[in-house]
Amino acid sequence: MRPRINRWTPARRNLIFGNSIKSSLVQPHFVVSGENIDTQISGMPGINRQSVDILIETIEKDMQIGLTSHMLFLVMDEKYRDRNASYASNMETPLHVAVKQLKEKFGNEIVVMTDVCLCTGTDHGHCGIVIENEINNDLTLDELLRIGVSHAEAGADYVATSDMMDGRVRAMRKKFEELGFHSTGILSYSVKYASSFYGPFREAAESSPKFGDRRSHQMDFRSGYSEAIMEAKIDQEEGADIIMIKPGLPYLDVLRKISDEVTRPTAVYNVSGEYAMVMNSNNKKGERGKMIIEILQAFRRAGADVIVTYHAREFMQEE
């Protein structure tokens, strides 16, 4: 573990220690190949799939209003997908190109997080290597390391391990140390539930599994606090720099418990289904803004140091 990682740059310090809703926000983005692409995601009003050129312009505007932390998800073309997500570590993917350009343009004034999972790169849509219709945990780790290292090479501040495979944080930290990526952080989705609130995201990222489900590796929503605490503490011990709870609103109690139990900063993901409920329930920006403030305040009160939310931009513009 390297406690300096969260203090490495001004932008990281502001995100982790800024002590306000504004400073804690992370805006997710979906990046695609091509040029001049800015396509509305039907299930997520106000959120688009964007090519690198448009994404850079969007984030530049975000930076101007003080929104300095961003999480990138790759939406991979179907022709590049295979059983091992081989293309996900290619330095020429739109995600890698975007990371490099963002860090060149904004340096230490931006926090760039990247999603590390196989689901958007596999032809079957699952988060790992599938052997006889079952995900093989240990074979998956090798592929996750390949992707995580490539993101570190591109310049990501934090790689976000969202797969929920056992042992991936330890393996990632060890590999980063071996290769000299001493400043690259790991944001671990430590407590990620098999939830019904992910639907719009799976449409946005084109990551729905083509058979079965993800209940064998994501957490059962019926499980008690003890399993959540165990998962969070394991990832902390393995070297995670930020501990994530996902989804947000249905698990505020879990967020509070984890925040009390761990010493690493805690994050919450206000997921796509939660976002869609708010956006579809109120079209009046002023009234919707009040709802957003109430939700984000609840996350802070429950102990979140970092809030990943599709509402980030609207909140910053309304405030």
Rosetta blueprint (number, residue, H / E / L):
1 M L
2 R L
3 P H
4 R H
5 I H
6 N H
7 R H
8 W L
9 T L
10 P H
11 A H
12 R H
13 R H
14 N H
15 L H
16 I H
17 F H
18 G L
19 N L
20 S L
21 I H
22 K H
23 S H
24 S H
25 L E
26 V E
27 Q E
28 P E
29 H E
30 F E
31 V E
32 V E
33 S L
34 G L
35 E L
36 N L
37 I L
38 D E
39 T E
40 Q E
41 I L
42 S L
43 G L
44 M L
45 P L
46 G L
47 I L
48 N E
49 R E
50 Q E
51 S E
52 V H
53 D H
54 I H
55 L H
56 I H
57 E H
58 T H
59 I H
60 E H
61 K H
62 D H
63 M H
64 Q H
65 I L
66 G L
67 L L
68 T L
69 S E
70 H E
71 M E
72 L E
73 F E
74 L E
75 V L
76 M L
77 D L
78 E H
79 K H
80 Y H
81 R L
82 D E
83 R L
84 N L
85 A L
86 S H
87 Y H
88 A H
89 S H
90 N L
91 M L
92 E L
93 T L
94 P H
95 L H
96 H H
97 V H
98 A H
99 V H
100 K H
101 Q H
102 L H
103 K H
104 E H
105 K H
106 F H
107 G H
108 N H
109 E H
110 I L
111 V E
112 V E
113 M E
114 T E
115 D E
116 V E
117 C L
118 L L
119 C L
120 T L
121 G L
122 T E
123 D L
124 H L
125 G L
126 H L
127 C L
128 G L
129 I E
130 V E
131 I E
132 E L
133 N L
134 E E
135 I E
136 N E
137 N H
138 D H
139 L H
140 T H
141 L H
142 D H
143 E H
144 L H
145 L H
146 R H
147 I H
148 G H
149 V H
150 S H
151 H H
152 A H
153 E H
154 A H
155 G L
156 A L
157 D L
158 Y E
159 V E
160 A E
161 T E
162 S L
163 D L
164 M L
165 M L
166 D L
167 G L
168 R H
169 V H
170 R H
171 A H
172 M H
173 R H
174 K H
175 K H
176 F H
177 E H
178 E H
179 L H
180 G L
181 F L
182 H L
183 S L
184 T L
185 G E
186 I E
187 L E
188 S E
189 Y E
190 S E
191 V E
192 K E
193 Y E
194 A L
195 S L
196 S H
197 F H
198 Y H
199 G H
200 P H
201 F H
202 R H
203 E H
204 A H
205 A H
206 E L
207 S L
208 S L
209 P L
210 K L
211 F L
212 G L
213 D L
214 R L
215 R L
216 S L
217 H L
218 Q L
219 M E
220 D L
221 F L
222 R L
223 S L
224 G L
225 Y H
226 S H
227 E H
228 A H
229 I H
230 M H
231 E H
232 A H
233 K H
234 I H
235 D H
236 Q H
237 E H
238 E H
239 G L
240 A L
241 D L
242 I E
243 I E
244 M E
245 I E
246 K E
247 P L
248 G L
249 L H
250 P H
251 Y H
252 L H
253 D H
254 V H
255 L H
256 R H
257 K H
258 I H
259 S H
260 D H
261 E H
262 V L
263 T L
264 R L
265 P L
266 T E
267 A E
268 V E
269 Y E
270 N E
271 V L
272 S H
273 G H
274 E H
275 Y H
276 A H
277 M H
278 V H
279 M H
280 N H
281 S H
282 N L
283 N L
284 K L
285 K H
286 G H
287 E H
288 R H
289 G H
290 K H
291 M H
292 I H
293 I H
294 E H
295 I H
296 L H
297 Q H
298 A H
299 F H
300 R H
301 R H
302 A L
303 G L
304 A L
305 D L
306 V E
307 I E
308 V E
309 T E
310 Y L
311 H L
312 A H
313 R H
314 E H
315 F H
316 M H
317 Q H
318 E H
319 E L
